[in-house]
Amino acid sequence: MSISQNFSNIRPSLNLNFARSKTLDPRITFSRTTTGTYVESNGLIESVNTDEPRFDHDPVTGECLGLLIEQSRDNICFYGTTIQNFTARNSATTTANAATAPDGTTTATRLQSSGSGTGFYDDNNGKTYTSGKTYTFSCFFKANGTDEVVILLYGANWTGADGVSNVVGKFDLTNGTTIDQDTDGNNATRNPSGGAKIESYPNDWYRCSITETCSTTHTQIHQHIRSTGDNGDIYAWGYQIEENSYASSLIITTTNATVSRGNDNYKIDGTNFSDFYNPSESSIYVRFNIKGPFLSSGYNKLYEISDGTADNRYQTLLNGENSSIYESFLIAGSNNLNFNASTITFGSFHEVIAGFGTSYKRYAYNASGILDTNTDTSIGISTFSPTQLNIGSQESPNNRHLNGYISQLVYYPTKLTDDQLQNLILQ
């Protein structure tokens, strides 16, 4: 999005182009209590310290996707990036530091079957999976003579297992594709109910994942990695098991312990907020991309202007349950306005712009055109006195986060006309 000549007399008072600048505006306060990872422009996975922002990139094209904002997650897999410590079963073997890993270090593990049986590998720790919870199992794999690999969950306790079958994600490491398991004809294996996914990374690496919902609470050591055939030979690195509906950024684990990644919290407050904010009229444009829905009932937060309390705010959220853009005013604890109509697609960029003044106007847009327009003349800009802009996050009271990228956020200290609002997202 560029600021068109049509707006030559209207200048934004805040223009955060994260994808272009790849820096954090000094007016923004950021916190994350843990380290984190992201993909650099060369496609390699990089680590950052606590309280250090992450500007993620497409691992294939190197394009900057914008500011990565994620909800907290736990990686419950032990030895995720030291897979040589996995237990190798059925006479299989592991070899440490056998290849260059997706982070550029020589820490990938070679996994070999003995030739007399199909080898499989796990962290030798029974995890407790809770009924009704959704989990994603992911790992980076690279072919080394064998071009197929499997992630297997023992059956009966998973939605996709249909009571009897094992849930299997099978991946082709040469063609970068998943292999359908529902057509094997013997009822022995089934595709995961949440799907299998394979993503390309540099140097012939793939991040493979399956997502499955637990139907019966159980404690089990599942086959984190399974070879195909008696002579399986692949490289592996960066295993992750998380309570989530998709594979989030890598959480590095090197010992027999769970590791957490904290929430990403971004806001502008104090005089930095009052310097750009107009309490009478506003227009806000955001270009965003979310990886997947909020984990539990709730909403992915796009932005929020508030007084720091739960009672007074106006905001744009993303309803992960039905993949819709959802906007609301909350004044004195009452929800005065809801718009919930624009379908979004996970993993794709979308745009939304809202204007606030004596009336309210919203446009949502994606590559196919304007999806939805809403207006309400009875709801003007809120009468409370906001003190902060939360960007892709809400520290309290609900701890909601974007779980994706903000490419750009632009604030105008005026309510643009309907034509200006619409034209802005059509540039």
C-alpha positions as CSV (number, residue, x, y, z in Angstrom):
1,M,0.0,0.0,0.0
2,S,1.3,3.5,-0.9
3,I,-0.1,6.8,0.0
4,S,-1.7,8.0,-3.2
5,Q,-1.7,11.5,-4.6
6,N,-5.4,11.5,-3.9
7,F,-4.5,12.0,-0.3
8,S,-1.9,14.8,-0.9
9,N,-3.6,17.1,1.7
10,I,-4.2,14.3,4.2
11,R,-1.1,12.9,5.9
12,P,-1.0,10.0,8.3
13,S,0.3,10.9,11.8
14,L,1.5,7.3,12.2
15,N,2.8,5.1,9.4
16,L,4.3,1.9,10.6
17,N,5.6,0.0,7.5
18,F,7.1,-3.0,9.2
19,A,7.7,-5.0,6.0
20,R,9.7,-2.2,4.4
21,S,11.7,-0.9,7.3
22,K,12.2,-4.1,9.3
23,T,12.7,-1.9,12.4
24,L,10.6,-1.0,15.4
25,D,9.5,2.6,15.6
26,P,11.0,4.1,18.8
27,R,7.5,5.1,20.0
28,I,6.6,1.4,20.3
29,T,7.1,-0.4,23.6
30,F,7.7,-4.1,23.2
31,S,8.0,-7.0,25.6
32,R,8.5,-10.8,25.4
33,T,9.8,-12.6,28.4
34,T,11.6,-15.4,26.4
35,T,13.8,-15.8,23.4
36,G,12.2,-16.5,20.0
37,T,13.0,-17.5,16.5
38,Y,12.2,-16.2,13.0
39,V,13.2,-16.7,9.4
40,E,15.8,-14.3,8.0
41,S,15.8,-13.1,4.4
42,N,18.3,-15.8,3.5
43,G,15.8,-18.5,4.6
44,L,17.7,-19.5,7.7
45,I,16.1,-19.7,11.1
46,E,17.6,-17.1,13.5
47,S,17.2,-16.7,17.3
48,V,16.5,-13.5,19.1
49,N,16.8,-12.5,22.7
50,T,14.1,-11.5,25.1
51,D,12.4,-8.2,24.3
52,E,13.7,-8.3,20.8
53,P,11.2,-8.0,17.9
54,R,11.0,-10.4,15.0
55,F,10.6,-9.5,11.4
56,D,9.8,-12.7,9.6
57,H,10.5,-13.7,6.0
58,D,9.2,-16.1,3.4
59,P,11.9,-18.9,3.5
60,V,11.8,-19.4,-0.3
61,T,11.4,-15.9,-1.7
62,G,13.1,-14.0,1.1
63,E,10.3,-11.5,1.1
64,C,9.7,-9.8,4.5
65,L,6.3,-10.7,5.7
66,G,6.3,-8.0,8.4
67,L,6.3,-7.9,12.2
68,L,5.7,-11.4,13.7
69,I,3.3,-11.3,16.6
70,E,2.5,-14.6,18.4
71,Q,0.6,-15.9,21.4
72,S,2.7,-17.8,24.0
73,R,3.3,-21.5,23.3
74,D,5.0,-24.5,24.9
75,N,7.1,-27.0,23.0
76,I,6.6,-30.2,25.0
77,C,8.9,-32.3,22.8
78,F,12.2,-33.0,24.5
79,Y,15.5,-32.7,22.5
80,G,13.7,-31.0,19.6
81,T,17.0,-29.6,18.1
82,T,19.2,-32.4,19.5
83,I,17.4,-35.3,18.0
84,Q,20.4,-37.5,18.4
85,N,19.0,-37.9,22.0
86,F,15.8,-39.4,20.7
87,T,15.3,-43.1,21.4
88,A,15.9,-45.1,18.2
89,R,13.7,-48.2,18.0
90,N,13.6,-51.3,16.0
91,S,17.4,-51.4,15.6
92,A,17.5,-47.9,14.1
93,T,20.4,-45.5,14.8
94,T,21.0,-41.8,15.2
95,T,24.1,-39.8,14.2
96,A,24.6,-36.4,15.8
97,N,25.8,-33.3,13.9
98,A,25.6,-35.1,10.5
99,A,24.4,-32.2,8.3
100,T,23.8,-28.5,8.2
101,A,20.5,-27.7,9.8
102,P,17.9,-25.0,8.8
103,D,19.6,-22.5,11.1
104,G,23.0,-22.9,9.3
105,T,24.6,-24.9,12.1
106,T,25.9,-28.5,11.8
107,T,23.4,-29.9,14.2
108,A,21.0,-31.9,12.1
109,T,20.7,-35.6,13.1
110,R,20.9,-38.5,10.7
111,L,18.3,-41.2,11.2
112,Q,19.0,-44.6,9.7
113,S,17.1,-47.9,9.7
114,S,19.2,-51.1,10.1
115,G,17.9,-52.8,6.9
116,S,16.0,-55.4,8.9
117,G,13.0,-53.4,9.9
118,T,11.3,-50.0,9.8
119,G,13.0,-47.7,12.3
120,F,11.1,-45.1,14.4
121,Y,12.2,-42.4,16.9
122,D,10.7,-40.6,19.9
123,D,11.9,-38.6,22.9
124,N,11.0,-41.5,25.2
125,N,8.6,-39.4,27.3
126,G,4.9,-40.2,27.6
127,K,3.0,-37.0,27.0
128,T,-0.5,-36.4,28.3
129,Y,-2.9,-35.3,25.6
130,T,-6.3,-33.9,26.8
131,S,-9.6,-34.7,25.2
132,G,-10.9,-31.8,23.1
133,K,-7.5,-30.2,22.8
134,T,-5.8,-29.8,19.4
135,Y,-2.1,-30.5,18.9
136,T,0.4,-29.9,16.1
137,F,3.5,-32.1,15.6
138,S,6.1,-30.6,13.4
139,C,9.7,-31.3,12.3
140,F,12.3,-30.3,9.7
141,F,13.3,-33.2,7.4
142,K,15.7,-33.6,4.5
143,A,16.1,-36.7,2.3
144,N,19.3,-38.6,2.4
145,G,18.8,-41.6,0.2
146,T,15.2,-42.0,1.4
147,D,12.7,-39.5,0.2
148,E,9.7,-40.3,2.5
149,V,9.1,-39.8,6.2
150,V,6.2,-40.3,8.5
151,I,4.8,-38.7,11.7
152,L,2.6,-41.3,13.4
153,L,0.1,-41.1,16.3
154,Y,-1.2,-44.4,17.7
155,G,-5.0,-44.7,17.1
156,A,-8.2,-44.9,19.1
157,N,-7.6,-41.7,21.0
158,W,-7.6,-39.2,18.1
159,T,-10.5,-37.7,16.1
160,G,-8.9,-38.7,12.8
161,A,-8.3,-42.3,13.9
162,D,-11.9,-43.2,13.6
163,G,-11.6,-45.4,16.7
164,V,-9.2,-48.0,15.2
165,S,-6.6,-46.6,12.8
166,N,-3.3,-44.9,13.4
167,V,-3.2,-41.2,12.4
168,V,-0.4,-40.7,9.9
169,G,1.2,-37.8,8.1
170,K,3.3,-39.0,5.3
171,F,5.6,-36.7,3.4
172,D,7.5,-36.9,0.1
173,L,10.8,-35.1,0.6
174,T,11.7,-35.0,-3.1
175,N,8.6,-33.5,-4.5
176,G,7.6,-31.5,-1.4
177,T,4.1,-33.1,-1.1
178,T,2.0,-34.9,1.4
179,I,0.9,-38.5,0.7
180,D,-2.8,-39.4,1.2
181,Q,-3.3,-42.1,3.8
182,D,-7.1,-42.4,3.6
183,T,-6.9,-44.4,0.4
184,D,-4.6,-47.2,1.6
185,G,-7.5,-49.7,1.7
186,N,-6.6,-51.6,4.8
187,N,-8.0,-49.2,7.5
188,A,-4.5,-49.2,9.1
189,T,-3.8,-45.5,8.8
190,R,-5.7,-42.3,8.4
191,N,-4.9,-38.7,7.6
192,P,-5.0,-36.4,10.6
193,S,-8.3,-34.6,11.1
194,G,-6.5,-31.2,11.1
195,G,-4.5,-32.0,8.0
196,A,-0.9,-32.6,7.0
197,K,1.3,-29.7,5.7
198,I,4.7,-29.5,4.1
199,E,6.6,-26.2,3.7
200,S,9.8,-25.6,1.7
201,Y,13.0,-24.2,3.2
202,P,16.4,-23.7,1.6
203,N,18.9,-26.5,1.0
204,D,16.2,-29.1,0.4
205,W,14.8,-28.9,3.9
206,Y,11.0,-29.2,4.5
207,R,9.0,-28.4,7.6
208,C,6.4,-31.1,7.9
209,S,3.5,-31.0,10.3
210,I,0.3,-32.7,11.2
211,T,-2.6,-31.3,13.3
212,E,-4.9,-33.6,15.3
213,T,-7.6,-33.2,18.0
214,C,-7.5,-35.6,21.0
215,S,-10.8,-37.5,21.5
216,T,-9.8,-39.3,24.7
217,T,-7.4,-38.1,27.3
218,H,-4.4,-40.4,27.3
219,T,-0.6,-40.6,28.0
220,Q,1.4,-42.0,25.2
221,I,4.8,-42.1,23.6
222,H,3.8,-41.7,19.9
223,Q,6.1,-42.3,17.0
224,H,7.4,-38.7,16.5
225,I,9.3,-39.9,13.4
226,R,8.9,-43.1,11.4
227,S,11.0,-44.2,8.4
228,T,9.5,-45.9,5.4
229,G,10.9,-49.3,4.5
230,D,13.7,-51.2,6.0
231,N,16.5,-48.8,4.8
232,G,15.2,-45.4,5.8
233,D,17.9,-42.7,5.8
234,I,17.0,-39.0,6.4
235,Y,18.1,-35.9,8.3
236,A,15.9,-34.3,11.0
237,W,16.0,-31.2,13.2
238,G,13.7,-28.9,15.2
239,Y,10.9,-31.2,16.4
240,Q,8.0,-29.4,18.1
241,I,4.8,-30.6,19.8
242,E,2.4,-27.8,20.8
243,E,-1.2,-27.3,21.8
244,N,-2.1,-25.4,18.6
245,S,-3.9,-25.7,15.3
246,Y,-0.8,-25.0,13.2
247,A,3.0,-25.0,13.6
248,S,4.1,-21.8,15.1
249,S,7.6,-20.4,15.0
250,L,10.3,-22.9,16.2
251,I,10.7,-23.2,20.0
252,I,14.2,-24.6,20.5
253,T,14.5,-27.5,23.0
254,T,17.9,-29.2,23.6
255,T,17.3,-31.1,26.9
256,N,14.6,-33.3,28.5
257,A,12.4,-30.4,29.4
258,T,9.5,-28.4,28.0
259,V,10.4,-24.9,26.7
260,S,8.0,-21.9,26.4
261,R,7.9,-18.9,24.1
262,G,6.3,-15.9,25.7
263,N,3.7,-13.5,24.2
264,D,4.7,-10.7,21.9
265,N,3.3,-7.5,23.3
266,Y,3.5,-4.2,21.3
267,K,1.9,-0.9,22.3
268,I,2.2,2.9,22.0
269,D,1.2,4.9,25.1
270,G,1.8,8.1,27.0
271,T,2.8,11.2,25.1
272,N,3.8,9.0,22.1
273,F,0.1,8.1,21.8
274,S,-1.4,11.5,22.4
275,D,1.0,13.0,19.9
276,F,-0.5,11.2,16.9
277,Y,-4.0,10.4,18.1
278,N,-7.1,12.6,17.4
279,P,-9.9,12.0,20.0
280,S,-12.6,13.3,17.6
281,E,-11.8,11.6,14.3
282,S,-9.7,8.7,13.2
283,S,-9.0,6.3,10.3
284,I,-6.9,3.2,10.6
285,Y,-5.5,1.0,7.8
286,V,-3.9,-2.4,8.5
287,R,-2.4,-5.0,6.1
288,F,-2.1,-8.4,7.9
289,N,-1.7,-12.1,7.6
290,I,-2.6,-14.6,10.2
291,K,-1.2,-18.2,10.4
292,G,-4.2,-19.7,12.2
293,P,-7.0,-19.1,14.6
294,F,-6.8,-18.3,18.3
295,L,-6.2,-21.5,20.3
296,S,-9.2,-21.4,22.5
297,S,-12.5,-19.4,22.3
298,G,-11.5,-15.9,21.6
299,Y,-10.1,-13.7,18.9
300,N,-6.9,-12.9,17.2
301,K,-6.2,-9.2,18.0
302,L,-5.4,-6.9,15.1
303,Y,-5.3,-3.6,17.0
304,E,-7.0,-2.0,20.0
305,I,-7.3,1.7,21.1
306,S,-8.1,1.7,24.8
307,D,-7.7,3.4,28.1
308,G,-5.9,0.3,29.4
309,T,-9.0,-1.3,30.9
310,A,-11.3,-4.0,29.6
311,D,-14.3,-1.7,29.7
312,N,-13.4,1.0,27.2
313,R,-11.9,0.3,23.8
314,Y,-12.5,0.0,20.1
315,Q,-10.8,-2.6,18.1
316,T,-10.5,-4.9,15.1
317,L,-10.2,-8.6,15.9
318,L,-10.2,-11.8,13.8
319,N,-12.6,-14.5,14.8
320,G,-10.6,-17.7,14.4
321,E,-13.7,-19.9,14.9
322,N,-15.4,-18.7,11.7
323,S,-12.5,-16.8,10.0
324,S,-14.2,-13.4,10.0
325,I,-13.1,-9.9,10.6
326,Y,-14.9,-8.7,13.7
327,E,-15.0,-5.2,15.0
328,S,-16.5,-3.7,18.2
329,F,-16.8,-0.7,20.4
330,L,-16.9,-1.4,24.1
331,I,-17.9,1.6,26.2
332,A,-18.5,1.3,30.0
333,G,-18.3,-2.5,29.5
334,S,-21.1,-2.6,26.9
335,N,-20.6,-4.0,23.4
336,N,-22.1,-1.2,21.4
337,L,-21.2,-2.3,17.9
338,N,-20.3,-5.6,16.2
339,F,-19.5,-6.2,12.6
340,N,-18.7,-9.8,11.7
341,A,-19.1,-10.6,8.0
342,S,-15.8,-10.6,6.0
343,T,-14.3,-14.0,5.4
344,I,-10.5,-14.3,5.6
345,T,-8.1,-17.0,4.6
346,F,-5.3,-18.2,6.9
347,G,-1.9,-17.6,5.5
348,S,-2.9,-14.9,3.0
349,F,-2.6,-11.1,3.3
350,H,-5.7,-9.0,3.8
351,E,-6.4,-5.4,4.3
352,V,-9.0,-3.6,6.5
353,I,-9.6,0.1,7.1
354,A,-12.0,1.7,9.5
355,G,-13.0,5.4,9.8
356,F,-14.4,6.8,13.1
357,G,-16.1,10.2,13.5
358,T,-19.8,11.2,13.8
359,S,-20.4,7.8,12.1
360,Y,-18.5,4.6,11.6
361,K,-17.4,3.1,8.3
362,R,-15.4,-0.1,7.6
363,Y,-14.0,-1.7,4.4
364,A,-12.4,-5.1,4.2
365,Y,-10.5,-6.2,1.2
366,N,-8.5,-9.1,-0.3
367,A,-7.1,-10.0,-3.7
368,S,-10.6,-10.6,-5.1
369,G,-11.9,-7.2,-4.3
370,I,-13.9,-5.5,-1.5
371,L,-15.5,-8.2,0.6
372,D,-17.5,-6.2,3.0
373,T,-18.6,-2.6,3.9
374,N,-20.4,-1.6,7.0
375,T,-21.6,1.7,8.3
376,D,-23.4,2.8,11.4
377,T,-24.5,6.4,11.9
378,S,-25.6,5.8,15.5
379,I,-22.1,5.0,16.7
380,G,-19.6,7.8,16.7
381,I,-16.1,7.8,18.0
382,S,-16.1,6.6,21.6
383,T,-16.5,9.2,24.4
384,F,-13.9,7.8,26.7
385,S,-10.3,9.0,26.8
386,P,-8.0,6.4,25.3
387,T,-4.3,6.3,26.3
388,Q,-2.8,3.6,24.2
389,L,-2.7,1.7,20.9
390,N,-2.1,-2.0,21.2
391,I,-0.6,-3.5,18.0
392,G,-1.5,-7.1,17.3
393,S,-1.8,-7.8,21.0
394,Q,-3.7,-7.2,24.2
395,E,-1.8,-7.8,27.4
396,S,-4.9,-7.8,29.6
397,P,-7.5,-8.8,30.4
398,N,-7.8,-11.5,27.8
399,N,-4.2,-11.9,26.6
400,R,-5.2,-12.0,22.9
401,H,-2.7,-11.9,20.1
402,L,-2.5,-11.7,16.3
403,N,-0.7,-15.1,15.7
404,G,0.6,-13.8,12.4
405,Y,2.1,-10.7,10.7
406,I,1.4,-7.0,10.4
407,S,2.9,-5.7,7.2
408,Q,1.8,-2.1,7.7
409,L,-0.4,0.0,10.0
410,V,-1.3,3.6,9.1
411,Y,-3.3,6.0,11.3
412,Y,-4.9,9.2,9.9
413,P,-6.0,11.8,12.5
414,T,-9.2,12.4,10.6
415,K,-12.2,10.4,9.3
416,L,-11.6,9.9,5.6
417,T,-14.5,10.1,3.2
418,D,-16.1,6.9,2.0
419,D,-14.4,7.2,-1.3
420,Q,-11.0,7.8,0.3
421,L,-11.5,4.9,2.6
422,Q,-12.4,2.6,-0.3
423,N,-9.7,3.9,-2.6
424,L,-7.0,3.5,0.0
425,I,-7.3,-0.3,0.0
426,L,-7.7,-0.5,-3.8
427,Q,-4.2,1.0,-4.5
